[in-house]
Amino acid sequence: MKKPAEISIKQSARRATTGMATPGMVAIAIGWQRSCLHLIAYLEKAPDEEDYEAVSDIAGEIISDFPDYFLKTKEECRLFNQQNSQSNEQLECLIYLERGKFGL
């Protein structure tokens, strides 16, 4: 089980996210460690079934590019607010940021 290059994982994640963000998603971040892909979607509203399904689909697309490496996933939908925007948890890569958010 060879670890894929970081750039390959990031490219796969950005491709998987294209067109998949649901209304209310403001950001999506990924991280990986020991063959586990961790994906967090940050939302402006309480997550619903559509949000969870989108996150699962995105994770599935990424792990399908690396079937010999990613053996499990951790998928989360979190309500975004200023208090958790400074979270101590740092993931490797921000793969989606809604246009017009955060002054960008």
C-alpha positions as CSV (number, residue, x, y, z in Angstrom):
1,M,0.0,0.0,0.0
2,K,2.0,3.0,-1.3
3,K,1.0,6.4,0.1
4,P,-0.2,8.6,-2.8
5,A,1.4,12.0,-3.4
6,E,-0.2,14.9,-1.5
7,I,-0.8,16.8,-4.7
8,S,-2.7,13.8,-6.2
9,I,-5.0,13.6,-3.2
10,K,-5.7,17.4,-3.4
11,Q,-6.4,17.3,-7.1
12,S,-8.7,14.3,-6.7
13,A,-10.6,16.2,-3.9
14,R,-11.0,19.3,-5.9
15,R,-12.3,17.4,-8.8
16,A,-14.7,15.4,-6.6
17,T,-16.1,18.6,-5.0
18,T,-16.8,20.3,-8.3
19,G,-20.6,20.9,-8.5
20,M,-21.3,18.9,-5.3
21,A,-21.5,21.7,-2.8
22,T,-25.1,22.1,-1.5
23,P,-26.8,25.4,-0.7
24,G,-25.5,26.5,2.7
25,M,-22.1,24.9,2.4
26,V,-19.4,27.5,3.0
27,A,-16.3,25.4,3.1
28,I,-15.0,21.8,2.7
29,A,-11.7,20.6,4.1
30,I,-9.9,17.3,4.0
31,G,-7.2,15.5,5.9
32,W,-5.8,12.0,5.9
33,Q,-3.8,9.9,8.2
34,R,-3.1,6.2,8.3
35,S,-5.3,5.3,5.4
36,C,-8.3,7.2,6.7
37,L,-9.7,10.2,4.8
38,H,-11.3,12.8,6.9
39,L,-13.7,15.2,5.3
40,I,-15.5,18.1,7.0
41,A,-18.2,20.3,5.4
42,Y,-18.9,23.6,7.1
43,L,-22.5,24.9,6.7
44,E,-24.4,28.1,7.5
45,K,-27.4,26.1,8.5
46,A,-28.1,22.8,10.3
47,P,-27.1,20.0,8.0
48,D,-29.8,18.0,6.3
49,E,-29.9,14.7,4.4
50,E,-28.8,16.4,1.2
51,D,-25.7,17.7,2.9
52,Y,-24.7,14.4,4.4
53,E,-25.3,12.7,1.1
54,A,-23.1,15.2,-0.8
55,V,-20.3,14.8,1.8
56,S,-20.5,11.0,1.4
57,D,-20.5,11.2,-2.4
58,I,-17.4,13.5,-2.3
59,A,-15.6,11.1,0.0
60,G,-16.5,8.2,-2.2
61,E,-15.2,9.9,-5.3
62,I,-11.9,10.6,-3.6
63,I,-11.4,7.1,-2.2
64,S,-12.3,5.6,-5.5
65,D,-9.2,7.3,-6.9
66,F,-7.0,5.6,-4.2
67,P,-8.7,2.2,-3.5
68,D,-5.4,0.6,-2.3
69,Y,-4.7,3.5,0.2
70,F,-7.9,4.8,1.7
71,L,-9.5,2.0,3.7
72,K,-12.0,4.1,5.7
73,T,-13.5,7.6,5.9
74,K,-14.6,10.0,8.6
75,E,-17.3,12.3,7.2
76,E,-18.7,15.3,9.1
77,C,-21.1,18.2,8.5
78,R,-20.5,21.0,11.0
79,L,-22.4,24.2,11.6
80,F,-20.0,27.1,10.9
81,N,-19.8,30.0,13.2
82,Q,-17.0,32.4,14.2
83,Q,-16.4,30.4,17.4
84,N,-15.5,27.2,15.7
85,S,-13.7,29.0,12.8
86,Q,-10.6,29.1,15.0
87,S,-10.7,25.4,15.8
88,N,-7.5,23.7,16.9
89,E,-8.2,20.9,14.4
90,Q,-6.3,21.5,11.3
91,L,-6.9,19.5,8.2
92,E,-4.4,19.3,5.3
93,C,-6.4,21.1,2.7
94,L,-9.3,23.4,2.1
95,I,-10.8,22.1,-1.1
96,Y,-13.9,24.3,-1.4
97,L,-14.7,27.8,-0.3
98,E,-18.0,29.5,-1.2
99,R,-17.4,32.6,-3.4
100,G,-18.0,35.8,-1.5
101,K,-17.4,34.3,1.9
102,F,-14.7,35.5,4.3
103,G,-14.0,38.6,2.2
104,L,-12.8,36.5,-0.8
